[in-house]
Amino acid sequence: MDVSTVANLINALAVTAGVIFAAVQIRDALVRSFQTPSFAHSLRRVSSLPDNVTREQITALLGPDGEDDVYALLTSWEALGILLYRKEITIDLIDDFFSGPIVVSWRKLSGYVEAMRAEAKRETYFEWVQWLAERMIERESKAPPVPAHIAHRRPEKV
């Protein structure tokens, strides 16, 4: 093998290693970004809301800053939707981490988002949240969600 072939091989290996490293870093950053007290707080508060909640109900139920928690959660789901669409992460990863919270959040907030869109005259408000929720709902319509503690039981030893 001549020197240029060896250099090309080393270059190809370095690029491949860099891509793999970047993918692992994106996945790790994703996990860390959703393991914050702020995210948990927003998710818990939104989960307590009734389905198809209105802006007025959010304020009445969560207080004057409640809409901030709703917005924080929606922007988190929006980012996930974009990452999935651009194939930066897999739908299986999102499904494992957040399928339930995404579906429940959309059920509670879809009316709120529609009202925001109408008020702003902007159909693209949280478009990726809706797209992501629809993907999760579509998956669940084909195969109902099974909790991990049931789906991944270890066979008992005889």
Disulfide bonds with the S-S distance in Angstrom:
none
